[in-house]
């Protein structure tokens, strides 16, 4: 997201995409947290992965806002992908 904002063809459009992506990620993290709070009977492994994914989304946004380097952002995305795979597997 940050890389695309540096050389946009349309700067306003690029900023809108970045802002909307961050809002979506924040919303997803908040939603996961809220739903998990209401699911006291969720299996512990699943609950832990959902909680970690929610936290990872928040960290991802902070790294994006802080203009983190590509390595840090790629690690954020990789961690989120890994947690999503864990959640998918736990739900099978």
PDB file of N, CA, C and O in Angstrom:
ATOM      1  N   UNK A   1       0.811  -1.197   0.000  1.00  0.00           N
ATOM      2  CA  UNK A   1       0.000   0.000   0.000  1.00  0.00           C
ATOM      3  C   UNK A   1       0.848   1.252   0.000  1.00  0.00           C
ATOM      4  O   UNK A   1       0.564   2.199  -0.734  1.00  0.00           O
ATOM      5  N   UNK A   2       1.887   1.266   0.816  1.00  0.00           N
ATOM      6  CA  UNK A   2       2.737   2.453   0.864  1.00  0.00           C
ATOM      7  C   UNK A   2       3.523   2.627  -0.425  1.00  0.00           C
ATOM      8  O   UNK A   2       3.720   3.752  -0.886  1.00  0.00           O
ATOM      9  N   UNK A   3       3.972   1.529  -1.007  1.00  0.00           N
ATOM     10  CA  UNK A   3       4.752   1.611  -2.242  1.00  0.00           C
ATOM     11  C   UNK A   3       3.895   2.217  -3.349  1.00  0.00           C
ATOM     12  O   UNK A   3       4.368   3.071  -4.099  1.00  0.00           O
ATOM     13  N   UNK A   4       2.643   1.786  -3.459  1.00  0.00           N
ATOM     14  CA  UNK A   4       1.762   2.298  -4.495  1.00  0.00           C
ATOM     15  C   UNK A   4       1.456   3.778  -4.312  1.00  0.00           C
ATOM     16  O   UNK A   4       1.139   4.463  -5.285  1.00  0.00           O
ATOM     17  N   UNK A   5       1.545   4.284  -3.091  1.00  0.00           N
ATOM     18  CA  UNK A   5       1.214   5.682  -2.850  1.00  0.00           C
ATOM     19  C   UNK A   5       2.360   6.614  -3.221  1.00  0.00           C
ATOM     20  O   UNK A   5       2.161   7.828  -3.272  1.00  0.00           O
ATOM     21  N   UNK A   6       3.524   6.097  -3.475  1.00  0.00           N
ATOM     22  CA  UNK A   6       4.685   6.950  -3.735  1.00  0.00           C
ATOM     23  C   UNK A   6       4.750   7.453  -5.177  1.00  0.00           C
ATOM     24  O   UNK A   6       5.260   8.547  -5.420  1.00  0.00           O
ATOM     25  N   UNK A   7       4.255   6.692  -6.117  1.00  0.00           N
ATOM     26  CA  UNK A   7       4.314   7.072  -7.532  1.00  0.00           C
ATOM     27  C   UNK A   7       2.967   6.854  -8.218  1.00  0.00           C
ATOM     28  O   UNK A   7       2.886   6.140  -9.217  1.00  0.00           O
ATOM     29  N   UNK A   8       1.928   7.460  -7.692  1.00  0.00           N
ATOM     30  CA  UNK A   8       0.611   7.195  -8.279  1.00  0.00           C
ATOM     31  C   UNK A   8       0.386   7.985  -9.568  1.00  0.00           C
ATOM     32  O   UNK A   8       0.937   9.071  -9.748  1.00  0.00           O
ATOM     33  N   UNK A   9      -0.427   7.426 -10.455  1.00  0.00           N
ATOM     34  CA  UNK A   9      -0.855   8.180 -11.636  1.00  0.00           C
ATOM     35  C   UNK A   9      -1.843   9.253 -11.210  1.00  0.00           C
ATOM     36  O   UNK A   9      -1.864  10.346 -11.775  1.00  0.00           O
ATOM     37  N   UNK A  10      -2.651   8.944 -10.225  1.00  0.00           N
ATOM     38  CA  UNK A  10      -3.637   9.869  -9.688  1.00  0.00           C
ATOM     39  C   UNK A  10      -3.476   9.874  -8.169  1.00  0.00           C
ATOM     40  O   UNK A  10      -3.969   8.969  -7.496  1.00  0.00           O
ATOM     41  N   UNK A  11      -2.797  10.872  -7.625  1.00  0.00           N
ATOM     42  CA  UNK A  11      -2.492  10.875  -6.188  1.00  0.00           C
ATOM     43  C   UNK A  11      -3.727  10.803  -5.291  1.00  0.00           C
ATOM     44  O   UNK A  11      -3.700  10.133  -4.258  1.00  0.00           O
ATOM     45  N   UNK A  12      -4.798  11.477  -5.670  1.00  0.00           N
ATOM     46  CA  UNK A  12      -6.007  11.452  -4.853  1.00  0.00           C
ATOM     47  C   UNK A  12      -6.613  10.055  -4.812  1.00  0.00           C
ATOM     48  O   UNK A  12      -7.067   9.593  -3.765  1.00  0.00           O
ATOM     49  N   UNK A  13      -6.615   9.398  -5.948  1.00  0.00           N
ATOM     50  CA  UNK A  13      -7.153   8.047  -6.016  1.00  0.00           C
ATOM     51  C   UNK A  13      -6.293   7.085  -5.200  1.00  0.00           C
ATOM     52  O   UNK A  13      -6.824   6.216  -4.508  1.00  0.00           O
ATOM     53  N   UNK A  14      -4.991   7.228  -5.275  1.00  0.00           N
ATOM     54  CA  UNK A  14      -4.091   6.361  -4.519  1.00  0.00           C
ATOM     55  C   UNK A  14      -4.317   6.539  -3.018  1.00  0.00           C
ATOM     56  O   UNK A  14      -4.363   5.554  -2.281  1.00  0.00           O
ATOM     57  N   UNK A  15      -4.456   7.766  -2.565  1.00  0.00           N
ATOM     58  CA  UNK A  15      -4.703   8.015  -1.141  1.00  0.00           C
ATOM     59  C   UNK A  15      -6.040   7.437  -0.696  1.00  0.00           C
ATOM     60  O   UNK A  15      -6.159   6.927   0.418  1.00  0.00           O
ATOM     61  N   UNK A  16      -7.039   7.517  -1.555  1.00  0.00           N
ATOM     62  CA  UNK A  16      -8.343   6.950  -1.219  1.00  0.00           C
ATOM     63  C   UNK A  16      -8.254   5.428  -1.077  1.00  0.00           C
ATOM     64  O   UNK A  16      -8.849   4.851  -0.167  1.00  0.00           O
ATOM     65  N   UNK A  17      -7.521   4.791  -1.965  1.00  0.00           N
ATOM     66  CA  UNK A  17      -7.344   3.336  -1.895  1.00  0.00           C
ATOM     67  C   UNK A  17      -6.626   2.956  -0.611  1.00  0.00           C
ATOM     68  O   UNK A  17      -7.016   2.006   0.067  1.00  0.00           O
ATOM     69  N   UNK A  18      -5.573   3.700  -0.277  1.00  0.00           N
ATOM     70  CA  UNK A  18      -4.812   3.420   0.942  1.00  0.00           C
ATOM     71  C   UNK A  18      -5.690   3.589   2.169  1.00  0.00           C
ATOM     72  O   UNK A  18      -5.716   2.728   3.048  1.00  0.00           O
ATOM     73  N   UNK A  19      -6.409   4.699   2.224  1.00  0.00           N
ATOM     74  CA  UNK A  19      -7.274   4.958   3.385  1.00  0.00           C
ATOM     75  C   UNK A  19      -8.353   3.896   3.513  1.00  0.00           C
ATOM     76  O   UNK A  19      -8.603   3.401   4.611  1.00  0.00           O
ATOM     77  N   UNK A  20      -8.989   3.542   2.417  1.00  0.00           N
ATOM     78  CA  UNK A  20     -10.049   2.531   2.464  1.00  0.00           C
ATOM     79  C   UNK A  20      -9.506   1.167   2.871  1.00  0.00           C
ATOM     80  O   UNK A  20     -10.167   0.432   3.604  1.00  0.00           O
ATOM     81  N   UNK A  21      -8.323   0.826   2.408  1.00  0.00           N
ATOM     82  CA  UNK A  21      -7.718  -0.454   2.789  1.00  0.00           C
ATOM     83  C   UNK A  21      -7.439  -0.497   4.282  1.00  0.00           C
ATOM     84  O   UNK A  21      -7.688  -1.507   4.940  1.00  0.00           O
ATOM     85  N   UNK A  22      -6.926   0.596   4.809  1.00  0.00           N
ATOM     86  CA  UNK A  22      -6.628   0.643   6.245  1.00  0.00           C
ATOM     87  C   UNK A  22      -7.902   0.594   7.069  1.00  0.00           C
ATOM     88  O   UNK A  22      -7.945  -0.062   8.110  1.00  0.00           O
ATOM     89  N   UNK A  23      -8.927   1.276   6.616  1.00  0.00           N
ATOM     90  CA  UNK A  23     -10.215   1.232   7.322  1.00  0.00           C
ATOM     91  C   UNK A  23     -10.770  -0.191   7.309  1.00  0.00           C
ATOM     92  O   UNK A  23     -11.290  -0.662   8.320  1.00  0.00           O
ATOM     93  N   UNK A  24     -10.662  -0.870   6.181  1.00  0.00           N
ATOM     94  CA  UNK A  24     -11.155  -2.241   6.074  1.00  0.00           C
ATOM     95  C   UNK A  24     -10.388  -3.185   6.996  1.00  0.00           C
ATOM     96  O   UNK A  24     -10.985  -4.031   7.662  1.00  0.00           O
ATOM     97  N   UNK A  25      -9.074  -3.038   7.034  1.00  0.00           N
ATOM     98  CA  UNK A  25      -8.257  -3.896   7.906  1.00  0.00           C
ATOM     99  C   UNK A  25      -8.595  -3.630   9.369  1.00  0.00           C
ATOM    100  O   UNK A  25      -8.728  -4.561  10.163  1.00  0.00           O
ATOM    101  N   UNK A  26      -8.732  -2.358   9.716  1.00  0.00           N
ATOM    102  CA  UNK A  26      -9.106  -2.005  11.097  1.00  0.00           C
ATOM    103  C   UNK A  26     -10.482  -2.574  11.434  1.00  0.00           C
ATOM    104  O   UNK A  26     -10.678  -3.141  12.508  1.00  0.00           O
ATOM    105  N   UNK A  27     -11.422  -2.422  10.524  1.00  0.00           N
ATOM    106  CA  UNK A  27     -12.766  -2.950  10.744  1.00  0.00           C
ATOM    107  C   UNK A  27     -12.765  -4.461  10.917  1.00  0.00           C
ATOM    108  O   UNK A  27     -13.481  -4.992  11.766  1.00  0.00           O
ATOM    109  N   UNK A  28     -11.968  -5.150  10.123  1.00  0.00           N
ATOM    110  CA  UNK A  28     -11.892  -6.610  10.236  1.00  0.00           C
ATOM    111  C   UNK A  28     -11.330  -7.026  11.585  1.00  0.00           C
ATOM    112  O   UNK A  28     -11.845  -7.951  12.214  1.00  0.00           O
ATOM    113  N   UNK A  29     -10.284  -6.356  12.032  1.00  0.00           N
ATOM    114  CA  UNK A  29      -9.693  -6.673  13.334  1.00  0.00           C
ATOM    115  C   UNK A  29     -10.658  -6.416  14.471  1.00  0.00           C
ATOM    116  O   UNK A  29     -10.776  -7.224  15.391  1.00  0.00           O
ATOM    117  N   UNK A  30     -11.350  -5.287  14.405  1.00  0.00           N
ATOM    118  CA  UNK A  30     -12.328  -4.941  15.437  1.00  0.00           C
ATOM    119  C   UNK A  30     -13.481  -5.942  15.440  1.00  0.00           C
ATOM    120  O   UNK A  30     -13.929  -6.368  16.504  1.00  0.00           O
ATOM    121  N   UNK A  31     -13.960  -6.318  14.260  1.00  0.00           N
ATOM    122  CA  UNK A  31     -15.051  -7.276  14.144  1.00  0.00           C
ATOM    123  C   UNK A  31     -14.644  -8.638  14.715  1.00  0.00           C
ATOM    124  O   UNK A  31     -15.396  -9.243  15.480  1.00  0.00           O
ATOM    125  N   UNK A  32     -13.475  -9.108  14.348  1.00  0.00           N
ATOM    126  CA  UNK A  32     -13.011 -10.400  14.862  1.00  0.00           C
ATOM    127  C   UNK A  32     -12.959 -10.392  16.387  1.00  0.00           C
ATOM    128  O   UNK A  32     -13.383 -11.346  17.040  1.00  0.00           O
ATOM    129  N   UNK A  33     -12.444  -9.322  16.933  1.00  0.00           N
ATOM    130  CA  UNK A  33     -12.345  -9.190  18.385  1.00  0.00           C
ATOM    131  C   UNK A  33     -13.721  -9.188  19.044  1.00  0.00           C
ATOM    132  O   UNK A  33     -13.939  -9.864  20.049  1.00  0.00           O
ATOM    133  N   UNK A  34     -14.635  -8.431  18.474  1.00  0.00           N
ATOM    134  CA  UNK A  34     -15.991  -8.335  19.039  1.00  0.00           C
ATOM    135  C   UNK A  34     -16.723  -9.665  18.967  1.00  0.00           C
ATOM    136  O   UNK A  34     -17.376 -10.067  19.931  1.00  0.00           O
ATOM    137  N   UNK A  35     -16.622 -10.343  17.844  1.00  0.00           N
ATOM    138  CA  UNK A  35     -17.302 -11.637  17.700  1.00  0.00           C
ATOM    139  C   UNK A  35     -16.691 -12.662  18.644  1.00  0.00           C
ATOM    140  O   UNK A  35     -17.411 -13.442  19.267  1.00  0.00           O
ATOM    141  N   UNK A  36     -15.386 -12.664  18.749  1.00  0.00           N
ATOM    142  CA  UNK A  36     -14.712 -13.613  19.636  1.00  0.00           C
ATOM    143  C   UNK A  36     -15.134 -13.402  21.087  1.00  0.00           C
ATOM    144  O   UNK A  36     -15.317 -14.368  21.828  1.00  0.00           O
ATOM    145  N   UNK A  37     -15.287 -12.155  21.492  1.00  0.00           N
ATOM    146  CA  UNK A  37     -15.720 -11.861  22.865  1.00  0.00           C
ATOM    147  C   UNK A  37     -17.072 -12.490  23.185  1.00  0.00           C
ATOM    148  O   UNK A  37     -17.347 -12.819  24.339  1.00  0.00           O
ATOM    149  N   UNK A  38     -17.911 -12.655  22.175  1.00  0.00           N
ATOM    150  CA  UNK A  38     -19.230 -13.245  22.377  1.00  0.00           C
ATOM    151  C   UNK A  38     -19.267 -14.752  22.222  1.00  0.00           C
ATOM    152  O   UNK A  38     -20.335 -15.356  22.325  1.00  0.00           O
ATOM    153  N   UNK A  39     -18.135 -15.364  21.979  1.00  0.00           N
ATOM    154  CA  UNK A  39     -18.078 -16.811  21.736  1.00  0.00           C
ATOM    155  C   UNK A  39     -17.244 -17.492  22.810  1.00  0.00           C
ATOM    156  O   UNK A  39     -16.145 -17.977  22.541  1.00  0.00           O
ATOM    157  N   UNK A  40     -17.762 -17.526  24.003  1.00  0.00           N
ATOM    158  CA  UNK A  40     -17.012 -18.087  25.137  1.00  0.00           C
ATOM    159  C   UNK A  40     -16.698 -19.575  24.972  1.00  0.00           C
ATOM    160  O   UNK A  40     -15.746 -20.079  25.568  1.00  0.00           O
ATOM    161  N   UNK A  41     -17.491 -20.273  24.170  1.00  0.00           N
ATOM    162  CA  UNK A  41     -17.284 -21.713  23.993  1.00  0.00           C
ATOM    163  C   UNK A  41     -16.367 -22.040  22.808  1.00  0.00           C
ATOM    164  O   UNK A  41     -16.186 -23.212  22.477  1.00  0.00           O
ATOM    165  N   UNK A  42     -15.797 -21.033  22.179  1.00  0.00           N
ATOM    166  CA  UNK A  42     -14.904 -21.289  21.043  1.00  0.00           C
ATOM    167  C   UNK A  42     -13.700 -22.111  21.510  1.00  0.00           C
ATOM    168  O   UNK A  42     -13.154 -21.858  22.584  1.00  0.00           O
ATOM    169  N   UNK A  43     -13.289 -23.087  20.711  1.00  0.00           N
ATOM    170  CA  UNK A  43     -12.100 -23.862  21.071  1.00  0.00           C
ATOM    171  C   UNK A  43     -10.899 -22.938  21.295  1.00  0.00           C
ATOM    172  O   UNK A  43     -10.729 -21.956  20.573  1.00  0.00           O
ATOM    173  N   UNK A  44     -10.082 -23.246  22.278  1.00  0.00           N
ATOM    174  CA  UNK A  44      -8.981 -22.370  22.670  1.00  0.00           C
ATOM    175  C   UNK A  44      -8.018 -22.084  21.523  1.00  0.00           C
ATOM    176  O   UNK A  44      -7.592 -20.943  21.347  1.00  0.00           O
ATOM    177  N   UNK A  45      -7.669 -23.100  20.746  1.00  0.00           N
ATOM    178  CA  UNK A  45      -6.743 -22.897  19.631  1.00  0.00           C
ATOM    179  C   UNK A  45      -7.305 -21.937  18.595  1.00  0.00           C
ATOM    180  O   UNK A  45      -6.591 -21.072  18.087  1.00  0.00           O
ATOM    181  N   UNK A  46      -8.584 -22.091  18.285  1.00  0.00           N
ATOM    182  CA  UNK A  46      -9.236 -21.199  17.336  1.00  0.00           C
ATOM    183  C   UNK A  46      -9.299 -19.783  17.900  1.00  0.00           C
ATOM    184  O   UNK A  46      -8.987 -18.816  17.206  1.00  0.00           O
ATOM    185  N   UNK A  47      -9.701 -19.669  19.153  1.00  0.00           N
ATOM    186  CA  UNK A  47      -9.798 -18.355  19.792  1.00  0.00           C
ATOM    187  C   UNK A  47      -8.439 -17.654  19.808  1.00  0.00           C
ATOM    188  O   UNK A  47      -8.356 -16.454  19.549  1.00  0.00           O
ATOM    189  N   UNK A  48      -7.390 -18.391  20.106  1.00  0.00           N
ATOM    190  CA  UNK A  48      -6.044 -17.801  20.136  1.00  0.00           C
ATOM    191  C   UNK A  48      -5.641 -17.286  18.755  1.00  0.00           C
ATOM    192  O   UNK A  48      -5.084 -16.195  18.634  1.00  0.00           O
ATOM    193  N   UNK A  49      -5.923 -18.067  17.722  1.00  0.00           N
ATOM    194  CA  UNK A  49      -5.561 -17.651  16.362  1.00  0.00           C
ATOM    195  C   UNK A  49      -6.359 -16.425  15.928  1.00  0.00           C
ATOM    196  O   UNK A  49      -5.811 -15.519  15.299  1.00  0.00           O
ATOM    197  N   UNK A  50      -7.642 -16.389  16.257  1.00  0.00           N
ATOM    198  CA  UNK A  50      -8.474 -15.237  15.904  1.00  0.00           C
ATOM    199  C   UNK A  50      -7.983 -13.997  16.648  1.00  0.00           C
ATOM    200  O   UNK A  50      -7.881 -12.918  16.063  1.00  0.00           O
ATOM    201  N   UNK A  51      -7.684 -14.150  17.921  1.00  0.00           N
ATOM    202  CA  UNK A  51      -7.177 -13.022  18.715  1.00  0.00           C
ATOM    203  C   UNK A  51      -5.844 -12.508  18.139  1.00  0.00           C
ATOM    204  O   UNK A  51      -5.635 -11.300  18.022  1.00  0.00           O
ATOM    205  N   UNK A  52      -4.958 -13.432  17.786  1.00  0.00           N
ATOM    206  CA  UNK A  52      -3.664 -13.035  17.215  1.00  0.00           C
ATOM    207  C   UNK A  52      -3.843 -12.347  15.865  1.00  0.00           C
ATOM    208  O   UNK A  52      -3.120 -11.401  15.552  1.00  0.00           O
ATOM    209  N   UNK A  53      -4.796 -12.813  15.068  1.00  0.00           N
ATOM    210  CA  UNK A  53      -5.047 -12.185  13.768  1.00  0.00           C
ATOM    211  C   UNK A  53      -5.580 -10.766  13.963  1.00  0.00           C
ATOM    212  O   UNK A  53      -5.178  -9.845  13.252  1.00  0.00           O
ATOM    213  N   UNK A  54      -6.472 -10.594  14.912  1.00  0.00           N
ATOM    214  CA  UNK A  54      -6.992  -9.260  15.209  1.00  0.00           C
ATOM    215  C   UNK A  54      -5.861  -8.317  15.605  1.00  0.00           C
ATOM    216  O   UNK A  54      -5.804  -7.178  15.141  1.00  0.00           O
ATOM    217  N   UNK A  55      -4.977  -8.787  16.452  1.00  0.00           N
ATOM    218  CA  UNK A  55      -3.823  -7.978  16.878  1.00  0.00           C
ATOM    219  C   UNK A  55      -2.883  -7.721  15.702  1.00  0.00           C
ATOM    220  O   UNK A  55      -2.352  -6.619  15.562  1.00  0.00           O
ATOM    221  N   UNK A  56      -2.679  -8.721  14.866  1.00  0.00           N
ATOM    222  CA  UNK A  56      -1.808  -8.553  13.695  1.00  0.00           C
ATOM    223  C   UNK A  56      -2.357  -7.485  12.750  1.00  0.00           C
ATOM    224  O   UNK A  56      -1.594  -6.685  12.209  1.00  0.00           O
ATOM    225  N   UNK A  57      -3.677  -7.470  12.550  1.00  0.00           N
ATOM    226  CA  UNK A  57      -4.280  -6.438  11.707  1.00  0.00           C
ATOM    227  C   UNK A  57      -4.001  -5.046  12.261  1.00  0.00           C
ATOM    228  O   UNK A  57      -3.700  -4.125  11.502  1.00  0.00           O
ATOM    229  N   UNK A  58      -4.099  -4.888  13.573  1.00  0.00           N
ATOM    230  CA  UNK A  58      -3.838  -3.584  14.182  1.00  0.00           C
ATOM    231  C   UNK A  58      -2.364  -3.204  13.999  1.00  0.00           C
ATOM    232  O   UNK A  58      -2.055  -2.058  13.670  1.00  0.00           O
ATOM    233  N   UNK A  59      -1.469  -4.147  14.208  1.00  0.00           N
ATOM    234  CA  UNK A  59      -0.037  -3.887  14.023  1.00  0.00           C
ATOM    235  C   UNK A  59       0.265  -3.535  12.562  1.00  0.00           C
ATOM    236  O   UNK A  59       1.088  -2.664  12.282  1.00  0.00           O
ATOM    237  N   UNK A  60      -0.404  -4.215  11.648  1.00  0.00           N
ATOM    238  CA  UNK A  60      -0.219  -3.974  10.223  1.00  0.00           C
ATOM    239  C   UNK A  60      -0.570  -2.522   9.878  1.00  0.00           C
ATOM    240  O   UNK A  60       0.166  -1.852   9.152  1.00  0.00           O
ATOM    241  N   UNK A  61      -1.681  -2.053  10.397  1.00  0.00           N
ATOM    242  CA  UNK A  61      -2.100  -0.677  10.126  1.00  0.00           C
ATOM    243  C   UNK A  61      -1.074   0.307  10.681  1.00  0.00           C
ATOM    244  O   UNK A  61      -0.697   1.267  10.009  1.00  0.00           O
ATOM    245  N   UNK A  62      -0.630   0.063  11.901  1.00  0.00           N
ATOM    246  CA  UNK A  62       0.364   0.963  12.493  1.00  0.00           C
ATOM    247  C   UNK A  62       1.656   0.969  11.684  1.00  0.00           C
ATOM    248  O   UNK A  62       2.273   2.019  11.506  1.00  0.00           O
ATOM    249  N   UNK A  63       2.063  -0.187  11.197  1.00  0.00           N
ATOM    250  CA  UNK A  63       3.261  -0.244  10.359  1.00  0.00           C
ATOM    251  C   UNK A  63       3.050   0.517   9.052  1.00  0.00           C
ATOM    252  O   UNK A  63       3.952   1.214   8.587  1.00  0.00           O
ATOM    253  N   UNK A  64       1.867   0.386   8.460  1.00  0.00           N
ATOM    254  CA  UNK A  64       1.577   1.115   7.227  1.00  0.00           C
ATOM    255  C   UNK A  64       1.586   2.621   7.468  1.00  0.00           C
ATOM    256  O   UNK A  64       2.191   3.374   6.705  1.00  0.00           O
ATOM    257  N   UNK A  65       0.917   3.053   8.527  1.00  0.00           N
ATOM    258  CA  UNK A  65       0.868   4.485   8.849  1.00  0.00           C
ATOM    259  C   UNK A  65       2.270   5.009   9.151  1.00  0.00           C
ATOM    260  O   UNK A  65       2.610   6.135   8.789  1.00  0.00           O
ATOM    261  N   UNK A  66       3.073   4.191   9.812  1.00  0.00           N
ATOM    262  CA  UNK A  66       4.434   4.578  10.158  1.00  0.00           C
ATOM    263  C   UNK A  66       5.414   4.466   9.015  1.00  0.00           C
ATOM    264  O   UNK A  66       6.613   4.673   9.202  1.00  0.00           O
ATOM    265  N   UNK A  67       4.921   4.142   7.830  1.00  0.00           N
ATOM    266  CA  UNK A  67       5.754   4.030   6.637  1.00  0.00           C
ATOM    267  C   UNK A  67       6.895   3.026   6.834  1.00  0.00           C
ATOM    268  O   UNK A  67       8.053   3.296   6.516  1.00  0.00           O
ATOM    269  N   UNK A  68       6.527   1.865   7.366  1.00  0.00           N
ATOM    270  CA  UNK A  68       7.500   0.792   7.594  1.00  0.00           C
ATOM    271  C   UNK A  68       8.110   0.339   6.272  1.00  0.00           C
ATOM    272  O   UNK A  68       7.538   0.544   5.201  1.00  0.00           O
ATOM    273  N   UNK A  69       9.270  -0.275   6.373  1.00  0.00           N
ATOM    274  CA  UNK A  69       9.933  -0.764   5.167  1.00  0.00           C
ATOM    275  C   UNK A  69       9.214  -2.002   4.629  1.00  0.00           C
ATOM    276  O   UNK A  69       8.389  -2.611   5.310  1.00  0.00           O
ATOM    277  N   UNK A  70       9.543  -2.346   3.418  1.00  0.00           N
ATOM    278  CA  UNK A  70       8.885  -3.455   2.708  1.00  0.00           C
ATOM    279  C   UNK A  70       9.028  -4.772   3.469  1.00  0.00           C
ATOM    280  O   UNK A  70       8.087  -5.564   3.505  1.00  0.00           O
ATOM    281  N   UNK A  71      10.181  -5.014   4.071  1.00  0.00           N
ATOM    282  CA  UNK A  71      10.418  -6.253   4.812  1.00  0.00           C
ATOM    283  C   UNK A  71       9.436  -6.383   5.979  1.00  0.00           C
ATOM    284  O   UNK A  71       8.874  -7.454   6.207  1.00  0.00           O
ATOM    285  N   UNK A  72       9.235  -5.297   6.708  1.00  0.00           N
ATOM    286  CA  UNK A  72       8.304  -5.308   7.840  1.00  0.00           C
ATOM    287  C   UNK A  72       6.882  -5.550   7.364  1.00  0.00           C
ATOM    288  O   UNK A  72       6.158  -6.353   7.952  1.00  0.00           O
ATOM    289  N   UNK A  73       6.478  -4.864   6.307  1.00  0.00           N
ATOM    290  CA  UNK A  73       5.122  -5.035   5.785  1.00  0.00           C
ATOM    291  C   UNK A  73       4.911  -6.449   5.252  1.00  0.00           C
ATOM    292  O   UNK A  73       3.863  -7.052   5.479  1.00  0.00           O
ATOM    293  N   UNK A  74       5.900  -6.970   4.549  1.00  0.00           N
ATOM    294  CA  UNK A  74       5.779  -8.342   4.041  1.00  0.00           C
ATOM    295  C   UNK A  74       5.649  -9.338   5.188  1.00  0.00           C
ATOM    296  O   UNK A  74       4.906 -10.313   5.078  1.00  0.00           O
ATOM    297  N   UNK A  75       6.364  -9.105   6.286  1.00  0.00           N
ATOM    298  CA  UNK A  75       6.238  -9.979   7.457  1.00  0.00           C
ATOM    299  C   UNK A  75       4.836  -9.884   8.043  1.00  0.00           C
ATOM    300  O   UNK A  75       4.261 -10.895   8.443  1.00  0.00           O
ATOM    301  N   UNK A  76       4.281  -8.668   8.095  1.00  0.00           N
ATOM    302  CA  UNK A  76       2.902  -8.498   8.570  1.00  0.00           C
ATOM    303  C   UNK A  76       1.931  -9.303   7.720  1.00  0.00           C
ATOM    304  O   UNK A  76       1.089 -10.032   8.246  1.00  0.00           O
ATOM    305  N   UNK A  77       2.053  -9.169   6.403  1.00  0.00           N
ATOM    306  CA  UNK A  77       1.143  -9.866   5.499  1.00  0.00           C
ATOM    307  C   UNK A  77       1.312 -11.381   5.604  1.00  0.00           C
ATOM    308  O   UNK A  77       0.330 -12.124   5.571  1.00  0.00           O
ATOM    309  N   UNK A  78       2.538 -11.827   5.728  1.00  0.00           N
ATOM    310  CA  UNK A  78       2.812 -13.259   5.865  1.00  0.00           C
ATOM    311  C   UNK A  78       2.224 -13.805   7.176  1.00  0.00           C
ATOM    312  O   UNK A  78       1.624 -14.880   7.195  1.00  0.00           O
ATOM    313  N   UNK A  79       2.403 -13.058   8.256  1.00  0.00           N
ATOM    314  CA  UNK A  79       1.827 -13.482   9.543  1.00  0.00           C
ATOM    315  C   UNK A  79       0.313 -13.566   9.464  1.00  0.00           C
ATOM    316  O   UNK A  79      -0.283 -14.520   9.964  1.00  0.00           O
ATOM    317  N   UNK A  80      -0.313 -12.579   8.840  1.00  0.00           N
ATOM    318  CA  UNK A  80      -1.768 -12.597   8.697  1.00  0.00           C
ATOM    319  C   UNK A  80      -2.212 -13.787   7.851  1.00  0.00           C
ATOM    320  O   UNK A  80      -3.198 -14.445   8.181  1.00  0.00           O
ATOM    321  N   UNK A  81      -1.498 -14.066   6.772  1.00  0.00           N
ATOM    322  CA  UNK A  81      -1.835 -15.218   5.923  1.00  0.00           C
ATOM    323  C   UNK A  81      -1.711 -16.521   6.699  1.00  0.00           C
ATOM    324  O   UNK A  81      -2.562 -17.403   6.577  1.00  0.00           O
ATOM    325  N   UNK A  82      -0.660 -16.644   7.492  1.00  0.00           N
ATOM    326  CA  UNK A  82      -0.442 -17.849   8.285  1.00  0.00           C
ATOM    327  C   UNK A  82      -1.553 -18.040   9.321  1.00  0.00           C
ATOM    328  O   UNK A  82      -2.064 -19.146   9.504  1.00  0.00           O
ATOM    329  N   UNK A  83      -1.915 -16.958   9.988  1.00  0.00           N
ATOM    330  CA  UNK A  83      -2.991 -17.047  10.987  1.00  0.00           C
ATOM    331  C   UNK A  83      -4.320 -17.384  10.320  1.00  0.00           C
ATOM    332  O   UNK A  83      -5.111 -18.158  10.859  1.00  0.00           O
ATOM    333  N   UNK A  84      -4.561 -16.807   9.157  1.00  0.00           N
ATOM    334  CA  UNK A  84      -5.797 -17.115   8.425  1.00  0.00           C
ATOM    335  C   UNK A  84      -5.838 -18.593   8.056  1.00  0.00           C
ATOM    336  O   UNK A  84      -6.888 -19.227   8.160  1.00  0.00           O
ATOM    337  N   UNK A  85      -4.715 -19.144   7.629  1.00  0.00           N
ATOM    338  CA  UNK A  85      -4.651 -20.572   7.303  1.00  0.00           C
ATOM    339  C   UNK A  85      -4.916 -21.413   8.552  1.00  0.00           C
ATOM    340  O   UNK A  85      -5.607 -22.429   8.474  1.00  0.00           O
ATOM    341  N   UNK A  86      -4.376 -21.004   9.697  1.00  0.00           N
ATOM    342  CA  UNK A  86      -4.627 -21.731  10.963  1.00  0.00           C
ATOM    343  C   UNK A  86      -6.110 -21.715  11.312  1.00  0.00           C
ATOM    344  O   UNK A  86      -6.670 -22.728  11.731  1.00  0.00           O
ATOM    345  N   UNK A  87      -6.736 -20.558  11.137  1.00  0.00           N
ATOM    346  CA  UNK A  87      -8.167 -20.432  11.447  1.00  0.00           C
ATOM    347  C   UNK A  87      -8.977 -21.296  10.497  1.00  0.00           C
ATOM    348  O   UNK A  87      -9.900 -21.991  10.922  1.00  0.00           O
ATOM    349  N   UNK A  88      -8.643 -21.259   9.225  1.00  0.00           N
ATOM    350  CA  UNK A  88      -9.358 -22.088   8.243  1.00  0.00           C
ATOM    351  C   UNK A  88      -9.244 -23.563   8.587  1.00  0.00           C
ATOM    352  O   UNK A  88     -10.229 -24.297   8.522  1.00  0.00           O
ATOM    353  N   UNK A  89      -8.053 -23.995   8.949  1.00  0.00           N
ATOM    354  CA  UNK A  89      -7.839 -25.401   9.304  1.00  0.00           C
ATOM    355  C   UNK A  89      -8.620 -25.765  10.570  1.00  0.00           C
ATOM    356  O   UNK A  89      -9.200 -26.848  10.648  1.00  0.00           O
ATOM    357  N   UNK A  90      -8.637 -24.881  11.548  1.00  0.00           N
ATOM    358  CA  UNK A  90      -9.350 -25.158  12.803  1.00  0.00           C
ATOM    359  C   UNK A  90     -10.847 -25.248  12.586  1.00  0.00           C
ATOM    360  O   UNK A  90     -11.543 -25.892  13.370  1.00  0.00           O
ATOM    361  N   UNK A  91     -11.354 -24.622  11.549  1.00  0.00           N
ATOM    362  CA  UNK A  91     -12.793 -24.610  11.284  1.00  0.00           C
ATOM    363  C   UNK A  91     -13.254 -25.774  10.426  1.00  0.00           C
ATOM    364  O   UNK A  91     -14.451 -25.913  10.173  1.00  0.00           O
ATOM    365  N   UNK A  92     -12.330 -26.615   9.973  1.00  0.00           N
ATOM    366  CA  UNK A  92     -12.713 -27.761   9.120  1.00  0.00           C
ATOM    367  C   UNK A  92     -13.247 -28.891   9.954  1.00  0.00           C
ATOM    368  O   UNK A  92     -13.618 -29.934   9.415  1.00  0.00           O
TER     369      UNK A  92
END
